[in-house]
Amino acid sequence: MPSSVQHKRTRKTPAARRAEIVDAAAAVALAEGLECVTLRRIGEDLGVRPGLISHYFPSADDLVAEAFGSASSTELDSLLPAERAQGTPTLHLGWFFARARGTPYDSISRLWINARHLSRYRPVLRDRVAEQEAAWRERLTDLIRQGVDRGEFRTDDPYVTTIRILVVLDGLGAHANTDTSNRPAAVSRMAATTAERELGLPHGTLTRSEAPLTASPTS
């Protein structure tokens, strides 16, 4: 006998729906590239009409920029949490370098390569790339300043040191689309050894332990 109970469909709030769209777009961007983020594609993935997607993002460029910003911000929060309740600046910096290399980091490196290329032609994305670059610089500079204040690091200009470190990371990340399986360990550790030199730390301080790969110092 058919049930007389009617299951009411729960309507998502605008904020929840928008977040769902952004999450789906970010997932596509990381897995397949920003070129694959279209209103139609995200609508298909979510099982809704493209018109619903365009209600929140009238332009595909807006959705592409939001997808990149979301993925990049999530990665930054994973690598360099804004709230660092436990652990020393040295520990957090070592954990950062341990996570910012190898296969798990390649996906975000590919996304950055992709975004910087497309941003030449997409002003909205170009602004978002600049915004995310500034966020990364600010987060790392803040950690370095904390280390200087605590006497763990020595540098006359934390901001310049940050730029030097990020330039090396970007250089290594530029090879995310090529086979780096034969890359010498000394090259893979180049960003960390650059930081050690810039911050007056003994060689190996930031690469001594692999423990940060499996546990965040905030846990």
Buried (B, 14 or more C-beta within 10 A) or exposed (E): EEEEEEEEEEEEEEEEBBBBBBBBBBBBBBEEBBEBBBBEBBBBBBEBEBEBBBBBBEEBBBBBBBBBBBBBBBBBEBBBBEEBEEBBBBBBBBBBBBBBBEEEBBBBBBBBBBBBEBBEEBEBBBEBBEBBBEBBBBBBBBBBBBBBEEEBBEBEEBBEBBBBBBEBBBEBBEBBEEEBEEBEEEEBBBBBBBBBEBBEBEEEBBBEEEEBEEEBBEE
